[in-house]
Amino acid sequence: MTSSKQPRLGRPPASNSADTQERILAVARQSFAERGYEGTTNRLLAERAGITTGAIYHYFDSKREIYLAVDRDVGRRVFRRFREAEAGADTFVAKFEAILEVAHQMNSEDPSLARFLGAVRVDLQRHTELSEVMGVDGRLRDNAFLAAMVDHGIATGEVAPAQRELVLAFVRTVLIGLTDAVSDDLVAQRAAIDAIGALLEGSLIHPAAN
């Protein structure tokens, strides 16, 4: 009698290698976002990807290597969209607003991206095997893309040179806050983005009358 259950894949032929690796990264991103580094096992990833546990080692040497590969993949996805969004804007404020909008759009399309980025900051505090490689503060600490956006604001006269580090800290804090605080609620994230936009444009808070 032939079983109707499909067997999991072992070592795939070369033609399927790229597809299988992409599938592993996708299920790993979901699992790390949901369960964190500690709660995710190679057995779980193999089951979700539809392959044997041993087949994972055809692509990755360890769970840490999978985690780092997911982190690189998420970084590429996010900052590619950020660059595309800000490229058509002329001012610092317009560039910042553009990446906030695309952050909301990405969160609508695939919530696992923001959830993974939020999980990374927790995992780095708990696992030295990750923080030794990635740094304890995560990807946004010294990101050249964000620094270039602030420097553009200096060039346009929107940002005073003396305020560069303060503005850069503000940008980082906003992006981390959108990820960690409101990425699970699209309505709340939309309200936060609208509030940040109003603050940038000077229409949210006004000096108190004397």
C-alpha positions as CSV (number, residue, x, y, z in Angstrom):
1,M,0.0,0.0,0.0
2,T,1.4,3.4,-1.0
3,S,1.4,6.1,1.6
4,S,-0.2,9.4,0.5
5,K,2.2,11.4,2.8
6,Q,4.9,13.1,0.8
7,P,8.5,12.3,2.1
8,R,10.7,15.1,3.2
9,L,13.5,16.0,1.0
10,G,17.1,14.9,1.7
11,R,20.1,16.3,-0.1
12,P,18.6,18.2,-3.1
13,P,19.9,18.3,-6.7
14,A,21.7,21.5,-7.6
15,S,18.7,22.8,-9.6
16,N,16.7,22.9,-6.4
17,S,19.4,24.2,-4.1
18,A,18.6,27.9,-4.3
19,D,14.9,27.3,-3.8
20,T,15.5,25.1,-0.8
21,Q,17.9,27.6,0.8
22,E,15.3,30.4,0.3
23,R,12.7,28.2,1.9
24,I,14.9,27.5,4.9
25,L,15.6,31.2,5.3
26,A,11.9,32.0,5.1
27,V,10.8,29.5,7.7
28,A,13.8,30.4,9.9
29,R,12.8,34.1,9.8
30,Q,9.3,33.2,10.9
31,S,10.5,30.9,13.7
32,F,13.2,33.2,15.1
33,A,10.6,36.0,15.1
34,E,8.1,33.8,17.0
35,R,10.3,31.7,19.2
36,G,13.6,33.6,19.4
37,Y,17.0,32.0,18.9
38,E,16.8,29.6,21.9
39,G,13.3,28.4,21.1
40,T,14.2,27.5,17.5
41,T,15.8,24.2,16.6
42,N,17.2,22.8,13.4
43,R,14.6,20.0,13.7
44,L,11.8,22.5,13.7
45,L,13.2,24.4,10.8
46,A,13.7,21.2,8.8
47,E,10.1,20.1,9.5
48,R,8.7,23.5,8.5
49,A,10.9,23.6,5.3
50,G,9.9,20.0,4.4
51,I,13.4,18.6,4.5
52,T,15.3,16.2,6.7
53,T,17.3,17.6,9.6
54,G,20.5,16.3,8.0
55,A,19.7,18.1,4.8
56,I,20.0,21.5,6.6
57,Y,23.7,20.9,7.0
58,H,24.0,20.9,3.2
59,Y,23.3,24.6,3.4
60,F,24.3,25.8,6.9
61,D,26.8,24.5,9.4
62,S,24.9,25.5,12.5
63,K,21.8,27.3,13.9
64,R,24.0,30.3,14.5
65,E,24.9,30.4,10.8
66,I,21.2,30.2,9.8
67,Y,20.5,33.1,12.2
68,L,23.2,35.2,10.7
69,A,22.1,34.4,7.2
70,V,18.5,35.4,8.1
71,D,19.8,38.6,9.6
72,R,21.8,39.5,6.5
73,D,18.8,38.6,4.3
74,V,16.4,40.8,6.3
75,G,18.9,43.6,6.3
76,R,19.2,43.4,2.5
77,R,15.4,43.3,2.0
78,V,14.7,46.2,4.4
79,F,17.4,48.6,3.3
80,R,16.9,47.9,-0.4
81,R,13.3,49.1,0.1
82,F,14.5,52.1,2.2
83,R,17.0,53.2,-0.5
84,E,14.3,52.9,-3.2
85,A,11.9,55.0,-1.1
86,E,14.3,57.8,-0.1
87,A,16.0,58.1,-3.5
88,G,13.2,60.2,-5.0
89,A,13.0,62.6,-2.1
90,D,15.0,65.9,-2.1
91,T,14.9,66.8,1.6
92,F,15.9,65.1,4.8
93,V,12.3,65.3,6.1
94,A,10.9,63.9,2.9
95,K,13.5,61.1,2.9
96,F,12.7,60.2,6.5
97,E,9.0,60.2,5.9
98,A,9.5,58.0,2.8
99,I,11.3,55.3,4.8
100,L,8.7,55.5,7.5
101,E,6.0,54.9,4.9
102,V,7.8,52.0,3.4
103,A,8.4,50.5,6.8
104,H,4.7,50.5,7.3
105,Q,4.1,49.0,3.9
106,M,6.6,46.2,4.5
107,N,5.0,45.4,7.9
108,S,1.7,45.1,6.1
109,E,3.2,42.8,3.5
110,D,5.3,40.6,5.8
111,P,5.1,41.1,9.5
112,S,7.9,38.6,10.1
113,L,10.5,41.2,9.0
114,A,9.8,43.6,11.8
115,R,9.2,40.8,14.3
116,F,12.6,39.3,13.5
117,L,14.3,42.6,13.9
118,G,12.6,43.1,17.3
119,A,13.6,39.6,18.3
120,V,17.2,40.2,17.3
121,R,17.7,42.9,20.0
122,V,16.4,40.4,22.7
123,D,18.5,37.5,21.4
124,L,21.7,39.6,21.3
125,Q,21.3,40.4,25.0
126,R,20.8,36.7,25.8
127,H,23.3,34.9,23.6
128,T,27.0,35.9,23.5
129,E,27.5,33.6,20.5
130,L,25.4,36.1,18.5
131,S,26.4,39.4,20.1
132,E,30.1,38.6,19.6
133,V,29.5,38.5,15.9
134,M,26.7,41.1,15.4
135,G,27.4,43.6,18.2
136,V,25.2,44.1,21.2
137,D,23.2,47.0,19.8
138,G,22.1,45.3,16.5
139,R,22.2,46.6,12.9
140,L,21.1,50.2,13.4
141,R,23.9,51.3,15.7
142,D,26.4,52.4,13.0
143,N,24.4,52.1,9.8
144,A,25.9,54.2,7.0
145,F,22.6,54.6,5.3
146,L,21.0,56.4,8.2
147,A,24.1,58.6,8.7
148,A,24.1,59.5,5.0
149,M,20.4,60.6,5.3
150,V,21.3,62.9,8.2
151,D,24.3,64.3,6.4
152,H,21.9,65.1,3.5
153,G,19.9,67.1,6.0
154,I,23.0,69.0,6.9
155,A,23.7,69.7,3.3
156,T,20.1,71.1,2.8
157,G,20.3,73.2,5.9
158,E,17.6,71.2,7.7
159,V,20.0,69.8,10.3
160,A,22.6,71.9,12.1
161,P,26.0,70.2,11.9
162,A,26.3,70.5,15.7
163,Q,23.1,68.5,16.0
164,R,24.1,65.6,13.8
165,E,24.5,62.9,16.5
166,L,21.3,64.0,18.2
167,V,19.3,63.7,14.9
168,L,20.9,60.4,14.1
169,A,20.0,59.1,17.6
170,F,16.4,60.3,17.0
171,V,16.2,58.5,13.6
172,R,17.5,55.3,15.1
173,T,15.2,55.5,18.1
174,V,12.1,56.1,15.9
175,L,12.9,53.2,13.7
176,I,13.5,50.8,16.6
177,G,10.4,52.1,18.3
178,L,8.2,51.5,15.3
179,T,9.6,47.9,15.2
180,D,9.5,47.0,18.8
181,A,6.5,49.0,20.1
182,V,3.9,49.0,17.4
183,S,4.8,46.6,14.6
184,D,2.2,44.1,15.9
185,D,-0.6,46.6,15.4
186,L,-0.9,48.3,12.0
187,V,-3.4,50.8,13.2
188,A,-1.1,51.9,16.1
189,Q,1.9,52.0,13.7
190,R,0.0,54.1,11.3
191,A,-0.9,56.6,14.0
192,A,2.7,56.6,15.2
193,I,4.0,57.4,11.7
194,D,1.5,60.2,11.3
195,A,2.5,61.6,14.6
196,I,6.2,61.5,13.7
197,G,5.5,63.1,10.4
198,A,3.6,65.9,12.1
199,L,6.5,66.4,14.5
200,L,9.0,66.6,11.7
201,E,6.9,69.2,9.9
202,G,6.4,71.2,13.1
203,S,2.6,70.8,13.3
204,L,2.4,68.3,16.3
205,I,3.6,70.3,19.2
206,H,3.6,74.1,19.6
207,P,5.3,76.2,22.3
208,A,3.0,77.1,25.2
209,A,1.7,80.6,25.3
210,N,3.3,82.9,27.9
